[in-house]
Amino acid sequence: MKSKDMSKRTMNILLVEDDKVDMMNVKLPFKKVKVTNSLFVAINGIDWEIMKRQKFLISGLEFC
């Protein structure tokens, strides 16, 4: 059973991908099923590290 806090929590999605076709293979199905979560794309590991250091400028983002 989910707690009330978890059921209201919005999750952001990070995609690290350098191939534009693969990016579209993720984005289009999300759009088709009307996923409302924010999708952020990093082209490579360097972009990911920059986003990580800036914490995406989004509150509530957790890093592993």
PQR file of N, CA, C, O and H, with PARSE charges and radii, in Angstrom:
ATOM      1  N   MET A   1       0.840  -1.183   0.000 -0.4000 1.5000
ATOM      2  CA  MET A   1       0.000   0.000   0.000 -0.0000 2.0000
ATOM      3  C   MET A   1       0.880   1.240   0.000  0.5500 1.7000
ATOM      4  O   MET A   1       1.803   1.351   0.807 -0.5500 1.4000
ATOM      5  N   LYS A   2       0.597   2.172  -0.906 -0.4000 1.5000
ATOM      6  CA  LYS A   2       1.388   3.396  -1.010 -0.0000 2.0000
ATOM      7  C   LYS A   2       0.963   4.390   0.049  0.5500 1.7000
ATOM      8  O   LYS A   2      -0.207   4.482   0.421 -0.5500 1.4000
ATOM      9  H   LYS A   2      -0.153   2.082  -1.562  0.4000 1.0000
ATOM     10  N   SER A   3       1.950   5.131   0.524 -0.4000 1.5000
ATOM     11  CA  SER A   3       1.614   6.208   1.449 -0.0000 2.0000
ATOM     12  C   SER A   3       1.031   7.371   0.653  0.5500 1.7000
ATOM     13  O   SER A   3       1.227   7.452  -0.559 -0.5500 1.4000
ATOM     14  H   SER A   3       2.900   5.056   0.223  0.4000 1.0000
ATOM     15  N   LYS A   4       0.332   8.253   1.312 -0.4000 1.5000
ATOM     16  CA  LYS A   4      -0.273   9.401   0.638 -0.0000 2.0000
ATOM     17  C   LYS A   4       0.788  10.293   0.010  0.5500 1.7000
ATOM     18  O   LYS A   4       0.566  10.851  -1.064 -0.5500 1.4000
ATOM     19  H   LYS A   4       0.172   8.187   2.298  0.4000 1.0000
ATOM     20  N   ASP A   5       1.935  10.436   0.663 -0.4000 1.5000
ATOM     21  CA  ASP A   5       2.995  11.282   0.134 -0.0000 2.0000
ATOM     22  C   ASP A   5       3.528  10.743  -1.181  0.5500 1.7000
ATOM     23  O   ASP A   5       3.778  11.523  -2.100 -0.5500 1.4000
ATOM     24  H   ASP A   5       2.115   9.983   1.536  0.4000 1.0000
ATOM     25  N   MET A   6       3.710   9.444  -1.301 -0.4000 1.5000
ATOM     26  CA  MET A   6       4.244   8.847  -2.512 -0.0000 2.0000
ATOM     27  C   MET A   6       3.249   8.923  -3.664  0.5500 1.7000
ATOM     28  O   MET A   6       3.657   9.073  -4.816 -0.5500 1.4000
ATOM     29  H   MET A   6       3.507   8.810  -0.555  0.4000 1.0000
ATOM     30  N   SER A   7       1.966   8.823  -3.380 -0.4000 1.5000
ATOM     31  CA  SER A   7       0.983   8.843  -4.456 -0.0000 2.0000
ATOM     32  C   SER A   7       0.854  10.219  -5.096  0.5500 1.7000
ATOM     33  O   SER A   7       0.415  10.323  -6.242 -0.5500 1.4000
ATOM     34  H   SER A   7       1.635   8.700  -2.444  0.4000 1.0000
ATOM     35  N   LYS A   8       1.224  11.275  -4.383 -0.4000 1.5000
ATOM     36  CA  LYS A   8       1.136  12.633  -4.901 -0.0000 2.0000
ATOM     37  C   LYS A   8       2.461  13.129  -5.472  0.5500 1.7000
ATOM     38  O   LYS A   8       2.523  14.223  -6.033 -0.5500 1.4000
ATOM     39  H   LYS A   8       1.580  11.191  -3.453  0.4000 1.0000
ATOM     40  N   ARG A   9       3.492  12.352  -5.336 -0.4000 1.5000
ATOM     41  CA  ARG A   9       4.821  12.768  -5.750 -0.0000 2.0000
ATOM     42  C   ARG A   9       4.968  12.666  -7.272  0.5500 1.7000
ATOM     43  O   ARG A   9       4.627  11.642  -7.865 -0.5500 1.4000
ATOM     44  H   ARG A   9       3.442  11.464  -4.880  0.4000 1.0000
ATOM     45  N   THR A  10       5.470  13.717  -7.890 -0.4000 1.5000
ATOM     46  CA  THR A  10       5.719  13.723  -9.323 -0.0000 2.0000
ATOM     47  C   THR A  10       7.155  13.295  -9.579  0.5500 1.7000
ATOM     48  O   THR A  10       8.087  13.816  -8.964 -0.5500 1.4000
ATOM     49  H   THR A  10       5.747  14.548  -7.409  0.4000 1.0000
ATOM     50  N   MET A  11       7.326  12.357 -10.476 -0.4000 1.5000
ATOM     51  CA  MET A  11       8.656  11.868 -10.808 -0.0000 2.0000
ATOM     52  C   MET A  11       9.097  12.442 -12.139  0.5500 1.7000
ATOM     53  O   MET A  11       8.351  12.412 -13.118 -0.5500 1.4000
ATOM     54  H   MET A  11       6.570  11.934 -10.975  0.4000 1.0000
ATOM     55  N   ASN A  12      10.312  12.963 -12.171 -0.4000 1.5000
ATOM     56  CA  ASN A  12      10.916  13.428 -13.416 -0.0000 2.0000
ATOM     57  C   ASN A  12      11.642  12.263 -14.061  0.5500 1.7000
ATOM     58  O   ASN A  12      12.097  11.352 -13.368 -0.5500 1.4000
ATOM     59  H   ASN A  12      10.918  12.988 -11.376  0.4000 1.0000
ATOM     60  N   ILE A  13      11.754  12.284 -15.375 -0.4000 1.5000
ATOM     61  CA  ILE A  13      12.401  11.206 -16.112 -0.0000 2.0000
ATOM     62  C   ILE A  13      13.633  11.768 -16.801  0.5500 1.7000
ATOM     63  O   ILE A  13      13.565  12.802 -17.467 -0.5500 1.4000
ATOM     64  H   ILE A  13      11.384  13.023 -15.938  0.4000 1.0000
ATOM     65  N   LEU A  14      14.761  11.083 -16.639 -0.4000 1.5000
ATOM     66  CA  LEU A  14      16.004  11.469 -17.294 -0.0000 2.0000
ATOM     67  C   LEU A  14      16.356  10.404 -18.317  0.5500 1.7000
ATOM     68  O   LEU A  14      16.428   9.218 -17.995 -0.5500 1.4000
ATOM     69  H   LEU A  14      14.817  10.244 -16.098  0.4000 1.0000
ATOM     70  N   LEU A  15      16.575  10.835 -19.549 -0.4000 1.5000
ATOM     71  CA  LEU A  15      17.024   9.954 -20.626 -0.0000 2.0000
ATOM     72  C   LEU A  15      18.409  10.402 -21.038  0.5500 1.7000
ATOM     73  O   LEU A  15      18.594  11.550 -21.443 -0.5500 1.4000
ATOM     74  H   LEU A  15      16.518  11.798 -19.811  0.4000 1.0000
ATOM     75  N   VAL A  16      19.394   9.508 -20.942 -0.4000 1.5000
ATOM     76  CA  VAL A  16      20.746   9.800 -21.416 -0.0000 2.0000
ATOM     77  C   VAL A  16      20.916   8.994 -22.696  0.5500 1.7000
ATOM     78  O   VAL A  16      21.060   7.772 -22.667 -0.5500 1.4000
ATOM     79  H   VAL A  16      19.244   8.576 -20.613  0.4000 1.0000
ATOM     80  N   GLU A  17      20.897   9.697 -23.807 -0.4000 1.5000
ATOM     81  CA  GLU A  17      20.915   9.021 -25.117 -0.0000 2.0000
ATOM     82  C   GLU A  17      21.519   9.956 -26.160  0.5500 1.7000
ATOM     83  O   GLU A  17      21.189  11.141 -26.212 -0.5500 1.4000
ATOM     84  H   GLU A  17      20.780  10.690 -23.831  0.4000 1.0000
ATOM     85  N   ASP A  18      22.403   9.412 -26.988 -0.4000 1.5000
ATOM     86  CA  ASP A  18      23.040  10.243 -28.011 -0.0000 2.0000
ATOM     87  C   ASP A  18      22.458  10.013 -29.406  0.5500 1.7000
ATOM     88  O   ASP A  18      22.824  10.719 -30.346 -0.5500 1.4000
ATOM     89  H   ASP A  18      22.671   8.449 -26.945  0.4000 1.0000
ATOM     90  N   ASP A  19      21.578   9.060 -29.553 -0.4000 1.5000
ATOM     91  CA  ASP A  19      20.992   8.748 -30.851 -0.0000 2.0000
ATOM     92  C   ASP A  19      19.597   9.359 -30.956  0.5500 1.7000
ATOM     93  O   ASP A  19      18.717   9.049 -30.153 -0.5500 1.4000
ATOM     94  H   ASP A  19      21.281   8.486 -28.790  0.4000 1.0000
ATOM     95  N   LYS A  20      19.397  10.230 -31.949 -0.4000 1.5000
ATOM     96  CA  LYS A  20      18.114  10.929 -32.076 -0.0000 2.0000
ATOM     97  C   LYS A  20      16.954   9.978 -32.356  0.5500 1.7000
ATOM     98  O   LYS A  20      15.837  10.220 -31.900 -0.5500 1.4000
ATOM     99  H   LYS A  20      20.111  10.482 -32.601  0.4000 1.0000
ATOM    100  N   VAL A  21      17.204   8.906 -33.096 -0.4000 1.5000
ATOM    101  CA  VAL A  21      16.140   7.930 -33.369 -0.0000 2.0000
ATOM    102  C   VAL A  21      15.713   7.246 -32.074  0.5500 1.7000
ATOM    103  O   VAL A  21      14.521   7.062 -31.827 -0.5500 1.4000
ATOM    104  H   VAL A  21      18.112   8.709 -33.466  0.4000 1.0000
ATOM    105  N   ASP A  22      16.683   6.872 -31.253 -0.4000 1.5000
ATOM    106  CA  ASP A  22      16.365   6.252 -29.969 -0.0000 2.0000
ATOM    107  C   ASP A  22      15.611   7.217 -29.056  0.5500 1.7000
ATOM    108  O   ASP A  22      14.718   6.807 -28.314 -0.5500 1.4000
ATOM    109  H   ASP A  22      17.651   7.021 -31.453  0.4000 1.0000
ATOM    110  N   MET A  23      15.974   8.509 -29.114 -0.4000 1.5000
ATOM    111  CA  MET A  23      15.248   9.511 -28.323 -0.0000 2.0000
ATOM    112  C   MET A  23      13.777   9.537 -28.742  0.5500 1.7000
ATOM    113  O   MET A  23      12.882   9.555 -27.897 -0.5500 1.4000
ATOM    114  H   MET A  23      16.699   8.843 -29.717  0.4000 1.0000
ATOM    115  N   MET A  24      13.542   9.538 -30.053 -0.4000 1.5000
ATOM    116  CA  MET A  24      12.165   9.557 -30.551 -0.0000 2.0000
ATOM    117  C   MET A  24      11.435   8.264 -30.200  0.5500 1.7000
ATOM    118  O   MET A  24      10.223   8.277 -29.982 -0.5500 1.4000
ATOM    119  H   MET A  24      14.269   9.523 -30.739  0.4000 1.0000
ATOM    120  N   ASN A  25      12.164   7.147 -30.146 -0.4000 1.5000
ATOM    121  CA  ASN A  25      11.555   5.869 -29.760 -0.0000 2.0000
ATOM    122  C   ASN A  25      11.084   5.876 -28.310  0.5500 1.7000
ATOM    123  O   ASN A  25      10.252   5.056 -27.923 -0.5500 1.4000
ATOM    124  H   ASN A  25      13.148   7.136 -30.324  0.4000 1.0000
ATOM    125  N   VAL A  26      11.605   6.784 -27.519 -0.4000 1.5000
ATOM    126  CA  VAL A  26      11.143   6.954 -26.140 -0.0000 2.0000
ATOM    127  C   VAL A  26      10.052   8.028 -26.078  0.5500 1.7000
ATOM    128  O   VAL A  26       9.010   7.833 -25.453 -0.5500 1.4000
ATOM    129  H   VAL A  26      12.281   7.451 -27.833  0.4000 1.0000
ATOM    130  N   LYS A  27      10.307   9.156 -26.734 -0.4000 1.5000
ATOM    131  CA  LYS A  27       9.389  10.297 -26.637 -0.0000 2.0000
ATOM    132  C   LYS A  27       8.009  10.024 -27.244  0.5500 1.7000
ATOM    133  O   LYS A  27       6.994  10.386 -26.649 -0.5500 1.4000
ATOM    134  H   LYS A  27      11.153   9.314 -27.243  0.4000 1.0000
ATOM    135  N   LEU A  28       7.962   9.399 -28.402 -0.4000 1.5000
ATOM    136  CA  LEU A  28       6.675   9.194 -29.072 -0.0000 2.0000
ATOM    137  C   LEU A  28       5.716   8.300 -28.292  0.5500 1.7000
ATOM    138  O   LEU A  28       4.544   8.654 -28.160 -0.5500 1.4000
ATOM    139  H   LEU A  28       8.786   9.105 -28.885  0.4000 1.0000
ATOM    140  N   PRO A  29       6.163   7.153 -27.769 -0.5600 1.5000
ATOM    141  CA  PRO A  29       5.226   6.356 -26.956  0.2800 2.0000
ATOM    142  C   PRO A  29       4.777   7.085 -25.690  0.5500 1.7000
ATOM    143  O   PRO A  29       3.633   6.930 -25.262 -0.5500 1.4000
ATOM    144  N   PHE A  30       5.668   7.879 -25.087 -0.4000 1.5000
ATOM    145  CA  PHE A  30       5.274   8.672 -23.915 -0.0000 2.0000
ATOM    146  C   PHE A  30       4.155   9.624 -24.295  0.5500 1.7000
ATOM    147  O   PHE A  30       3.172   9.768 -23.569 -0.5500 1.4000
ATOM    148  H   PHE A  30       6.597   8.005 -25.434  0.4000 1.0000
ATOM    149  N   LYS A  31       4.315  10.276 -25.448 -0.4000 1.5000
ATOM    150  CA  LYS A  31       3.293  11.221 -25.913 -0.0000 2.0000
ATOM    151  C   LYS A  31       1.989  10.481 -26.220  0.5500 1.7000
ATOM    152  O   LYS A  31       0.902  10.970 -25.911 -0.5500 1.4000
ATOM    153  H   LYS A  31       5.114  10.159 -26.038  0.4000 1.0000
ATOM    154  N   LYS A  32       2.107   9.308 -26.826 -0.4000 1.5000
ATOM    155  CA  LYS A  32       0.916   8.541 -27.211 -0.0000 2.0000
ATOM    156  C   LYS A  32       0.065   8.150 -26.006  0.5500 1.7000
ATOM    157  O   LYS A  32      -1.163   8.208 -26.063 -0.5500 1.4000
ATOM    158  H   LYS A  32       2.990   8.911 -27.077  0.4000 1.0000
ATOM    159  N   VAL A  33       0.715   7.755 -24.925 -0.4000 1.5000
ATOM    160  CA  VAL A  33      -0.023   7.347 -23.723 -0.0000 2.0000
ATOM    161  C   VAL A  33      -0.198   8.506 -22.740  0.5500 1.7000
ATOM    162  O   VAL A  33      -0.662   8.320 -21.615 -0.5500 1.4000
ATOM    163  H   VAL A  33       1.713   7.707 -24.879  0.4000 1.0000
ATOM    164  N   LYS A  34       0.180   9.697 -23.187 -0.4000 1.5000
ATOM    165  CA  LYS A  34      -0.027  10.940 -22.429 -0.0000 2.0000
ATOM    166  C   LYS A  34       0.681  10.957 -21.073  0.5500 1.7000
ATOM    167  O   LYS A  34       0.100  11.322 -20.051 -0.5500 1.4000
ATOM    168  H   LYS A  34       0.557   9.847 -24.101  0.4000 1.0000
ATOM    169  N   VAL A  35       1.947  10.553 -21.095 -0.4000 1.5000
ATOM    170  CA  VAL A  35       2.773  10.655 -19.889 -0.0000 2.0000
ATOM    171  C   VAL A  35       2.980  12.133 -19.602  0.5500 1.7000
ATOM    172  O   VAL A  35       3.430  12.878 -20.474 -0.5500 1.4000
ATOM    173  H   VAL A  35       2.419  10.257 -21.925  0.4000 1.0000
ATOM    174  N   THR A  36       2.657  12.561 -18.400 -0.4000 1.5000
ATOM    175  CA  THR A  36       2.761  13.985 -18.060 -0.0000 2.0000
ATOM    176  C   THR A  36       4.030  14.324 -17.282  0.5500 1.7000
ATOM    177  O   THR A  36       4.280  15.492 -16.983 -0.5500 1.4000
ATOM    178  H   THR A  36       2.292  11.956 -17.692  0.4000 1.0000
ATOM    179  N   ASN A  37       4.818  13.329 -16.959 -0.4000 1.5000
ATOM    180  CA  ASN A  37       6.068  13.571 -16.248 -0.0000 2.0000
ATOM    181  C   ASN A  37       7.035  14.353 -17.138  0.5500 1.7000
ATOM    182  O   ASN A  37       7.031  14.199 -18.359 -0.5500 1.4000
ATOM    183  H   ASN A  37       4.615  12.380 -17.202  0.4000 1.0000
ATOM    184  N   SER A  38       7.848  15.178 -16.525 -0.4000 1.5000
ATOM    185  CA  SER A  38       8.865  15.916 -17.275 -0.0000 2.0000
ATOM    186  C   SER A  38       9.934  14.951 -17.747  0.5500 1.7000
ATOM    187  O   SER A  38      10.407  14.114 -16.978 -0.5500 1.4000
ATOM    188  H   SER A  38       7.851  15.303 -15.533  0.4000 1.0000
ATOM    189  N   LEU A  39      10.318  15.067 -19.021 -0.4000 1.5000
ATOM    190  CA  LEU A  39      11.366  14.235 -19.602 -0.0000 2.0000
ATOM    191  C   LEU A  39      12.549  15.133 -19.936  0.5500 1.7000
ATOM    192  O   LEU A  39      12.422  16.077 -20.717 -0.5500 1.4000
ATOM    193  H   LEU A  39       9.934  15.746 -19.645  0.4000 1.0000
ATOM    194  N   PHE A  40      13.692  14.836 -19.344 -0.4000 1.5000
ATOM    195  CA  PHE A  40      14.912  15.586 -19.594 -0.0000 2.0000
ATOM    196  C   PHE A  40      15.867  14.685 -20.350  0.5500 1.7000
ATOM    197  O   PHE A  40      15.983  13.499 -20.041 -0.5500 1.4000
ATOM    198  H   PHE A  40      13.795  14.070 -18.709  0.4000 1.0000
ATOM    199  N   VAL A  41      16.556  15.243 -21.346 -0.4000 1.5000
ATOM    200  CA  VAL A  41      17.457  14.452 -22.178 -0.0000 2.0000
ATOM    201  C   VAL A  41      18.867  14.997 -22.056  0.5500 1.7000
ATOM    202  O   VAL A  41      19.112  16.187 -22.255 -0.5500 1.4000
ATOM    203  H   VAL A  41      16.462  16.206 -21.597  0.4000 1.0000
ATOM    204  N   ALA A  42      19.793  14.101 -21.724 -0.4000 1.5000
ATOM    205  CA  ALA A  42      21.217  14.416 -21.747 -0.0000 2.0000
ATOM    206  C   ALA A  42      21.800  13.639 -22.927  0.5500 1.7000
ATOM    207  O   ALA A  42      21.523  12.452 -23.096 -0.5500 1.4000
ATOM    208  H   ALA A  42      19.595  13.135 -21.562  0.4000 1.0000
ATOM    209  N   ILE A  43      22.596  14.307 -23.725 -0.4000 1.5000
ATOM    210  CA  ILE A  43      23.145  13.688 -24.926 -0.0000 2.0000
ATOM    211  C   ILE A  43      24.288  12.731 -24.591  0.5500 1.7000
ATOM    212  O   ILE A  43      24.515  11.759 -25.312 -0.5500 1.4000
ATOM    213  H   ILE A  43      22.821  15.272 -23.588  0.4000 1.0000
ATOM    214  N   ASN A  44      24.995  12.996 -23.519 -0.4000 1.5000
ATOM    215  CA  ASN A  44      26.124  12.134 -23.149 -0.0000 2.0000
ATOM    216  C   ASN A  44      26.385  12.250 -21.651  0.5500 1.7000
ATOM    217  O   ASN A  44      25.685  12.969 -20.938 -0.5500 1.4000
ATOM    218  H   ASN A  44      24.810  13.786 -22.933  0.4000 1.0000
ATOM    219  N   GLY A  45      27.376  11.548 -21.200 -0.4000 1.5000
ATOM    220  CA  GLY A  45      27.707  11.555 -19.782 -0.0000 2.0000
ATOM    221  C   GLY A  45      28.147  12.913 -19.268  0.5500 1.7000
ATOM    222  O   GLY A  45      27.939  13.239 -18.100 -0.5500 1.4000
ATOM    223  H   GLY A  45      27.944  10.964 -21.779  0.4000 1.0000
ATOM    224  N   ILE A  46      28.754  13.702 -20.137 -0.4000 1.5000
ATOM    225  CA  ILE A  46      29.194  15.037 -19.735 -0.0000 2.0000
ATOM    226  C   ILE A  46      27.976  15.915 -19.453  0.5500 1.7000
ATOM    227  O   ILE A  46      27.927  16.620 -18.445 -0.5500 1.4000
ATOM    228  H   ILE A  46      28.924  13.437 -21.087  0.4000 1.0000
ATOM    229  N   ASP A  47      26.993  15.864 -20.357 -0.4000 1.5000
ATOM    230  CA  ASP A  47      25.752  16.610 -20.128 -0.0000 2.0000
ATOM    231  C   ASP A  47      25.098  16.170 -18.830  0.5500 1.7000
ATOM    232  O   ASP A  47      24.599  16.996 -18.065 -0.5500 1.4000
ATOM    233  H   ASP A  47      27.033  15.292 -21.176  0.4000 1.0000
ATOM    234  N   TRP A  48      25.102  14.862 -18.585 -0.4000 1.5000
ATOM    235  CA  TRP A  48      24.506  14.321 -17.362 -0.0000 2.0000
ATOM    236  C   TRP A  48      25.216  14.875 -16.143  0.5500 1.7000
ATOM    237  O   TRP A  48      24.566  15.265 -15.173 -0.5500 1.4000
ATOM    238  H   TRP A  48      25.507  14.192 -19.207  0.4000 1.0000
ATOM    239  N   GLU A  49      26.537  14.914 -16.175 -0.4000 1.5000
ATOM    240  CA  GLU A  49      27.295  15.437 -15.036 -0.0000 2.0000
ATOM    241  C   GLU A  49      26.982  16.916 -14.799  0.5500 1.7000
ATOM    242  O   GLU A  49      26.864  17.347 -13.652 -0.5500 1.4000
ATOM    243  H   GLU A  49      27.065  14.597 -16.963  0.4000 1.0000
ATOM    244  N   ILE A  50      26.848  17.691 -15.874 -0.4000 1.5000
ATOM    245  CA  ILE A  50      26.504  19.106 -15.733 -0.0000 2.0000
ATOM    246  C   ILE A  50      25.125  19.241 -15.095  0.5500 1.7000
ATOM    247  O   ILE A  50      24.938  20.034 -14.172 -0.5500 1.4000
ATOM    248  H   ILE A  50      26.944  17.341 -16.806  0.4000 1.0000
ATOM    249  N   MET A  51      24.145  18.453 -15.598 -0.4000 1.5000
ATOM    250  CA  MET A  51      22.797  18.490 -15.028 -0.0000 2.0000
ATOM    251  C   MET A  51      22.816  18.080 -13.561  0.5500 1.7000
ATOM    252  O   MET A  51      22.135  18.674 -12.726 -0.5500 1.4000
ATOM    253  H   MET A  51      24.297  17.809 -16.348  0.4000 1.0000
ATOM    254  N   LYS A  52      23.605  17.060 -13.266 -0.4000 1.5000
ATOM    255  CA  LYS A  52      23.693  16.558 -11.893 -0.0000 2.0000
ATOM    256  C   LYS A  52      24.230  17.646 -10.963  0.5500 1.7000
ATOM    257  O   LYS A  52      23.712  17.839  -9.863 -0.5500 1.4000
ATOM    258  H   LYS A  52      24.159  16.577 -13.945  0.4000 1.0000
ATOM    259  N   ARG A  53      25.261  18.349 -11.403 -0.4000 1.5000
ATOM    260  CA  ARG A  53      25.839  19.409 -10.577 -0.0000 2.0000
ATOM    261  C   ARG A  53      24.876  20.568 -10.397  0.5500 1.7000
ATOM    262  O   ARG A  53      24.856  21.208  -9.345 -0.5500 1.4000
ATOM    263  H   ARG A  53      25.682  18.192 -12.297  0.4000 1.0000
ATOM    264  N   GLN A  54      24.082  20.837 -11.415 -0.4000 1.5000
ATOM    265  CA  GLN A  54      23.107  21.917 -11.325 -0.0000 2.0000
ATOM    266  C   GLN A  54      21.800  21.427 -10.710  0.5500 1.7000
ATOM    267  O   GLN A  54      20.872  22.204 -10.484 -0.5500 1.4000
ATOM    268  H   GLN A  54      24.098  20.317 -12.269  0.4000 1.0000
ATOM    269  N   LYS A  55      21.747  20.117 -10.444 -0.4000 1.5000
ATOM    270  CA  LYS A  55      20.540  19.479  -9.889 -0.0000 2.0000
ATOM    271  C   LYS A  55      19.324  19.795 -10.741  0.5500 1.7000
ATOM    272  O   LYS A  55      18.212  19.958 -10.239 -0.5500 1.4000
ATOM    273  H   LYS A  55      22.501  19.486 -10.627  0.4000 1.0000
ATOM    274  N   PHE A  56      19.568  19.878 -12.070 -0.4000 1.5000
ATOM    275  CA  PHE A  56      18.518  20.148 -13.051 -0.0000 2.0000
ATOM    276  C   PHE A  56      17.786  21.451 -12.801  0.5500 1.7000
ATOM    277  O   PHE A  56      16.852  21.787 -13.529 -0.5500 1.4000
ATOM    278  H   PHE A  56      20.471  19.745 -12.478  0.4000 1.0000
ATOM    279  N   LEU A  57      18.191  22.178 -11.798 -0.4000 1.5000
ATOM    280  CA  LEU A  57      17.480  23.383 -11.409 -0.0000 2.0000
ATOM    281  C   LEU A  57      16.009  23.062 -11.111  0.5500 1.7000
ATOM    282  O   LEU A  57      15.123  23.905 -11.255 -0.5500 1.4000
ATOM    283  H   LEU A  57      18.950  21.905 -11.207  0.4000 1.0000
ATOM    284  N   ILE A  58      15.791  21.835 -10.700 -0.4000 1.5000
ATOM    285  CA  ILE A  58      14.433  21.374 -10.391 -0.0000 2.0000
ATOM    286  C   ILE A  58      14.454  20.829  -8.972  0.5500 1.7000
ATOM    287  O   ILE A  58      15.317  20.024  -8.622 -0.5500 1.4000
ATOM    288  H   ILE A  58      16.510  21.150 -10.583  0.4000 1.0000
ATOM    289  N   SER A  59      13.519  21.261  -8.171 -0.4000 1.5000
ATOM    290  CA  SER A  59      13.475  20.781  -6.795 -0.0000 2.0000
ATOM    291  C   SER A  59      12.955  19.350  -6.765  0.5500 1.7000
ATOM    292  O   SER A  59      12.126  18.956  -7.585 -0.5500 1.4000
ATOM    293  H   SER A  59      12.818  21.915  -8.456  0.4000 1.0000
ATOM    294  N   GLY A  60      13.444  18.602  -5.831 -0.4000 1.5000
ATOM    295  CA  GLY A  60      12.936  17.257  -5.604 -0.0000 2.0000
ATOM    296  C   GLY A  60      13.607  16.186  -6.453  0.5500 1.7000
ATOM    297  O   GLY A  60      13.201  15.026  -6.387 -0.5500 1.4000
ATOM    298  H   GLY A  60      14.118  18.922  -5.165  0.4000 1.0000
ATOM    299  N   LEU A  61      14.619  16.528  -7.249 -0.4000 1.5000
ATOM    300  CA  LEU A  61      15.280  15.522  -8.067 -0.0000 2.0000
ATOM    301  C   LEU A  61      16.304  14.790  -7.213  0.5500 1.7000
ATOM    302  O   LEU A  61      17.113  15.413  -6.525 -0.5500 1.4000
ATOM    303  H   LEU A  61      14.949  17.470  -7.303  0.4000 1.0000
ATOM    304  N   GLU A  62      16.265  13.493  -7.261 -0.4000 1.5000
ATOM    305  CA  GLU A  62      17.179  12.682  -6.467 -0.0000 2.0000
ATOM    306  C   GLU A  62      18.175  11.997  -7.392  0.5500 1.7000
ATOM    307  O   GLU A  62      17.813  11.537  -8.474 -0.5500 1.4000
ATOM    308  H   GLU A  62      15.608  12.986  -7.820  0.4000 1.0000
ATOM    309  N   PHE A  63      19.417  11.934  -6.965 -0.4000 1.5000
ATOM    310  CA  PHE A  63      20.467  11.293  -7.746 -0.0000 2.0000
ATOM    311  C   PHE A  63      20.962  10.057  -7.022  0.5500 1.7000
ATOM    312  O   PHE A  63      21.071  10.034  -5.796 -0.5500 1.4000
ATOM    313  H   PHE A  63      19.711  12.308  -6.086  0.4000 1.0000
ATOM    314  N   CYS A  64      21.258   9.034  -7.801 -0.4000 1.5000
ATOM    315  CA  CYS A  64      21.805   7.797  -7.229 -0.0000 2.0000
ATOM    316  C   CYS A  64      23.309   7.877  -7.230  0.5500 1.7000
ATOM    317  O   CYS A  64      23.977   6.941  -6.790 -0.5500 1.4000
ATOM    318  H   CYS A  64      21.169   9.052  -8.797  0.4000 1.0000
TER
END
